[in-house]
Each structure stands twice: as structure tokens, then as C-alpha cells.
Amino acid sequence: MLSSKFSVAKCALTKSASALGAMAMRMKHTLPDLPYDYNALEPFISADIMKLHHTKHHQTYVNNLNVAEEKLAEAMHKGDVNGIIQLQAAIRFNGGGHLNHSIFWETLSPTGGGEPEGALKDLILEEFVTFDAMKKSMTAASVGIQGSGWGWLGYDKPAHSLRIVTCANQDPLQATTGLIPLFGIDVWEHAYYLQYKNVRPDYVDAIWHIVNWKSVTERFKAAL
């Protein structure tokens, strides 16, 4: 009886792995188009940086994520648990890089800056008293990241509150903290070094001039 149950369980696991593997093989991630030209964010972010950041760095995350998912599908098809585990770091890093940058492009705009309106602004004022206080807190958090990472304004849905947090490297906010990402600042050096050298505070300050609060607000409404 035990042998029979084990065979059924193994068969079910194999079918599940095969189905998931086939699904992973079908899913191909692609580099999203920017909603503006490479030079549209000047003088705050140069066209050279935008082109390099988008076509080289983001594209690399997409390529490596696809490769990792193909290997995952193969490992799952074979029932290779060690292989599945070994691939998690690559999927987290490259998947996070793809998710983070996809949000980043959408929350910047050549007509951005200023302050949000409506329910998002109301919650910012409730949490931080003033918009400038929120801005100062997120700026300090982003500038203070040791090495590479992201500063985030995230939404805590159960608590209906906003939180400012940082994530190392390309760790995705929601998968790492449970917070829904609204707006992130990329402080990897490839995001600013060609223009701002090692003066990260100047770059972070510049970002506030091009924040697409309309997009951030839409993300907030969707999170609600």
C-alpha cells in the first residue's frame, strides 16, 4: 500500500513539474519600450545614460531571466531538486531587475515633478505630515544605501499605510517585504555615474524633478 501511495505521489509530482516546466518554457520576457525618447528626461538624466541603462542593463536582466527560466523548466522536468534550488538566486536577481526597471521607466516623465494629488497625497500627509518630509525621508534612505540597491515608496495594504524602505541589489520589493511598489529610485551606479560621477545625492535630487506622479497614483489606486 505504501509503495502504491508513493508511486501515485511521485506521478503527481512529475506531472506538476512537467506542467510548470512547460509553462515556464512558453513564457518569454521582453524588454518594454520606454514611454518617451532617450533624451526626453534631460537635463536630469542624459540620453546616453538612458540608452545604456535601458538597452544594455535592463536587456541583460531580461535575457538572463529567460535563460534561468529555461533551465528551471528543464530542472523541473527532470525532477532535479538541487538544480531548481540553485536557480533561485539567478531568478530573484534577474527577475527583480526586470520588475524594478519596468516600474522605474513608467514612474518617470519629462513632464513630471511637483506633487501627487488626491488620495495618494492625502495618505502621504497623514503618514508624513508634509510632502517634503516624505521626500526628505526617501532621499535619505536612497542616498544611504551601501553599495547597490533601490529606495522605495511602498504601500502596506493590510495596514493601509505608506512605508519607505530599501532593497539591496535587485531584490524585488513585493516579494521581499510584502509591500506593493509605488515608486522606486534606482541607485545602482549604472543609473547615474556617466553624468553624476559618484555624487549620488545630486542624482537622487534630480529624480524628484521627473517623477511621474500620475503613474505612481495609478499604481496606488490599483493597489487599493
WOCORQUI-V811801 format. One line per field, one symbol per residue. phi: phi as a letter, one per 40 degrees, with the letter a starting at -180 (. if undefined). psi: psi as a letter, one per 20 degrees, with the letter a starting at -180 (. if undefined). A space follows every 50 residues. Layout:
# WOCORQUI-V811801
phi: ???
psi: ???
This chain:
# WOCORQUI-V811801
phi: .ccccccccccccccccccccccccccbcbcccccaccccccccbccccc cccccbccdcccdcccccccccccccccgccccccccccccccccccccc cccdcccbacbcggbcbgcccdcdcccbgbccccdcccccccccccgbib cbbbbccdcfabbbbbbcfbdcdcccbgcccbabbcbccccacdbbfbcd dcccccdccbcccccccccccccc
psi: gghgghggghgggggghgghghghhhopqqpqqqjrrhjhjqjhpqhggg gggghggghgggghggghhghggghhhiknggggghihghggghgggggg hhgghhjqqikaabqrrbhghghghhgigqghggggghgggghippcqaq pqoqpnghilrqqprqpqckppgghgiiqppgpqookqhiiihhgjcjmh hhghhhhiijpnhggghhhgghh.
